[in-house]
Amino acid sequence: MDTPDLISIIIPAYNSEKFIVKTVKSISAQSYTNVEIIIINDGSIDGTETVVAQLQLEDDRIKLFSQHNCGIAAARNRGLHHASGEFIVFIDSDDDIHPDFLQKMMNRQKQTAGDVVYTGFMNVMPKGSTPRISDFREKNQLIGYLEQKSLVHIGCFLIRRAFLFKNDLFFNEALRTGEDILFICSLFCLTTAYAVPEYLYYYQYRADSIMNSQWTRQHYQLDIQAWVNVQHYLSQHYFQQDRKSILDLLETKLLYYRLRYLWLLLRSNRHVELYEHLENGFLSYPIEAITLLPRKYVYRKKIIESKKRWLWKTITFVPTKQNIIDN
């Protein structure tokens, strides 16, 4: 009987002592057992390293590597270079997976001989879990992801390691947020991902995570830069029939995210900074981008581009439930 393919599970960990045990135990308990668990301690200043060392005593498949804090992209890349498995799975240090996650993903891979397999994910909240609805498509996946009709998390993928190295596909370490979006878009650009139409990855909601806490100006700027990188990558590598639709949609997304940032500057009374962005061409866009823009943002665009300080000042004092931008 053939030996099952080895799967390398890569977990970047930063100050994860409170939740990494649950994550690792969900992997140790998998029905598919031929795995190596690679944990990259990304400069944690809590007891993460000690907790993982204790877990190693319970499961000899765990490998721990420590580095200075370089960010989640660098941690995942280091894990890739230490991995020896035929396939790769990325799991965040505060999430967990269904007991049959790996077995079901490998079953689908064997059926299709695909380089990439994906599944859906659950949002696990304090009051219960809900699936992030996906149509589990196996065609037109890139536009489905960009239109948020086929929602996936980076942890939802099983990827052939040789495919990543052949295509020089790694996480962009210059991005502090959005590195997973660029990576997922690159996957859908380069190959077909075959679906396991279930919700097998459990994303744990944490109020203090980067995505759920109050963002600073830098967070918004980094998010925009991530989408600029997505646009650049796809313009260079994506040449399917829906190329124009994809690139038009990305122009709209970029316009949307830039308007979101500028509107928050306006609401935060940062009008000098807002005006400087406009003068420097920050809001340049093709006319086609406006056609797909939500009506609310078309209205906001007109207010922003009016450059009427009295109007901006009036908007600043209108009550809102929206968070005002931090420094």
N, C-alpha and C positions, 0 to 999 in steps of 0.2 A: 504493500500500500504506500502511495506517495506521501511524503511528508508535507503537511500543509504549508503554504507560503508564510514566511515570517512577516508580521506587520510591526512597523516601528511607530509607536505612539509618542508624539512630541508634546510636552507640556512646558510652556514658559511660565515661570513662577516669580512673582514679585510680592513680597510681604503677604504670603498666602497661608501662613500657619493656621489660620482659623478655619479654612475650608478645603485645603488640598487633600486631607485624609479621605474625605468623602469622594473626591474626584478619583483618587488612585484606587480606592477600594471598588469603585464601580467598574474599573478596568480589570483589576485582579479577579473579579467575579464573572468575567465574560465567559460565555459558553465556548467561544473560540479562544484557545489557550496559547497558540504559538505567537507570542508577542514579546517585544522588548519595550519597556517604558522609560523614555528618555526625558528627564526633568532638567531644565536649564534654570538654575537659580540666578536670576538677573539682578544681582546686587541687593538682595533683600536685607533689611536692617532689623527684621524681627526674628522669630525662631524657625523660619521656613527650612533652613538647612538642617537643623536638628530634627525637626519633624520628619523630613524625608529620610534622613539617616536611620531613624527608627523604623520607618516603613520598609527600608531595605532589608532589615533583619527578618521581616515577615514575608517578603517576596523578592527572591534573588533575580527577578527579571528587571528590577528597577536600576537604572543607571543615573547617577547624579553628576552634573557638571555645573560649576559656579563661575561667574564672570562679574566684572564691574557692571553697574547699571547702564545698559546700552539700548534699552527699549525692546518691545515685544518682537519687532521685525528681526532684529539682530539675534534675539534668543531663538526664534524659530529657525533662522538660517543656520545657526550653530548646531541646533538639533538635527537638521537635515544632514549636515556634514559628519555627524557622529552616527547616523542611522545606518544600519546594515540590512534592513528589511526590504523585501520586494515591493511592499506597499507602505504608504505613509498616511497617518491620521494625525491631525492637529486638534488638541483638546485644551481649552482654557482651564486654568488651575482652580476655578470656582464652579465649573460645570460638571455634569456627569452624563452617563449614557445608559441606554436600555441594556439589560443583560445579554440580549442577542444582537446588539448593534453590529459587532464585527462579523458574526456568522452570516447575518442577512446581507451585509454589504459584500462579503466574499462570495456568497452564493450568486448574487447578481453579476459580479465580475466574471465568474466562471461561465455564466450563461452567455455573456456578451463578448468576453475577451477584451473589455474596454480598459482604457488607461485611467478613466475617472468614473467613479460611481458616487451618487449623492443621495441623501435622504432629507426629510424635513426635521424641524425642531420645535420644541415646546418652550414657551415662555413660562418659567416657574416663578410665580409670585407668592408673597406671604399668604395670600388668601386662596391660592389654587393655581392650577396650570391651564394654559390655553395654547392650542396650536397656532403657529404663524402660518396661515393658510398658503399652500403652494399648489400649483396645478401639475407639478411633477412632470413637466414636459421633457421630451427628448429631441425636440426640434425647435429652432428659433429661440434657443436658450438665452442668448445674450440680451436680446430685446426684452424677453420675459423677465429677466433679472433687473434690467434697468427700469422697466415699467412697474416693478414690484408685484408682478403676478406670479413669479416663481421665486419665493423668498428662501434664502439659504444663509446659513452661518458658516464660517470657515471650518467649524468642527463637523460639518455635515458631509465632508468629503473623504473618500478613500482614493488615493492617488498612487499610480505606479511611480516609484522613485526614479527609475530610468527615464521616464517621460519628463520629469522636472529638470533633470540634468541635461538631457538632450536638447531641451528648449531653453536652457539657461533661465529657468523660471524660479526666481527666489523672491523674497519679500524685500521691498524697497526700504532700506534702512534710513533713508533721508526723511521718510514720512513718519511722524509721531502719532498721527491718527489716519484712518482710511487706508492703511496698508493692506488690509484684508479685502477691501473693495477692489483695489487694483489687481490683487492676486486672483480673485474670483472671476473678474472680467477677463483676465488673461487666460484662465482655464477655459471659459466658454468660448473665447475667441479661437483657441488652438485646437479644440477637439470636442466631440460629443460626450456629454456626461450622462450615464445611464442611471435611471431612477429606481430607488427603493421607496415606493409610495406609502411610507409610514412616517411617524414623527418619533425618531429614535434618539435624537440629541436633546438634552435638557439644558437650556440656557437659564442660568440662575440670575434673577433680577437682584441687583444690589444698588441701593440708592447712592452709595458713595463711589460708584464706578465712574470712569471718565465719560461714558456715554450718557449717564443719568444725572450727573452732578451739574452745577451751574458752570457754563462755559465762559472762558475769558475771550478777549479779542484774538489771542493767539490760537485758541482752539478753532475758532471760525476760520481764521486765515489758513490754518493747516488743513482743515477740511476742504476748503476751496482748492488748495494746492493739490490735494489728492485727486480731485476730479479733473484738474488740469492734466495731471499725469495719466489718468485713464483716457482722456481725450487724445492725448499725444500717442499713447501706446496703440490704441485702436485705429487711429488714422494711419499708423505705420504698418499694422499687421492684419487688419480685418478687411477682407475683400469679398465677402459673400454678397448675395443678391440684395440683401437689405442694408448694405453699407450706408447708403444715403440716409435711410430712416434712423439708423443708429447714430450717425454723426449729427444729424439734426436734433435728435433727442438729447444728445450730450450738450449741444449748444444751449438748449433750453434749460437743462439742469444747471449748467454753469451760471447762466443768467439768474436763475432762481436763487442759487446759493449766494451769489454776489448781492442780489437785492435783499435777501434775508439779513446779511451782514450789515449792509448800508442802512437798512431800516432800523436795526438795533442801535446803530450809531446815532441815527436821528432821534430815536426815542430816548436815548441816554444823554441827549443834549451835547453830543460830541460833534457839533456842526462844523467846526473848523476842519477836523479830520475828515468828515464826510465830504466837504467841499474839495479838499486836496485830492481825495480819491477820484472824484469826478473830473477834476482838472488833469489828472495824470492818466486818464483813459481806462480806469479800472472797470468801468461798466460798458466797454465796447462789446458789440454783439452784432451778428447778422440779423437782418430784418425778419428772416424766417423763424428765428428763435421765439419771437413774441407770440406767434400763432398758437403754440402749445402751452403758453404760460397760463397758470390759473388766473382768473379774473381779478382776484384780490391783489395779485402781484403786478398786474397791468396797472391797476389804480395806484399802487405804491410807487411803481416806476415813474409815473407821471409826476407825482409829488416830489420824488427825489430829484428828478431831472429838471424840475422847474427852477431849482436853485434859489427859491424865494425864502429868504431867512425868516420872514414873518410867518409864513405858512409852516415852516419847520418848527418854529417856536410854539405855534399853536398846537401842533400835533404832539409836541413833547409833553404838554400839560393835559392831554386827554387820558383819562383813566384806562388802564389796560391790565389784563391778567398775564400778559406776556412778560417773561423775565427780562429785566434790563441788563445790558451787557456789563460784565465785570471788567476790571483792568486786565 
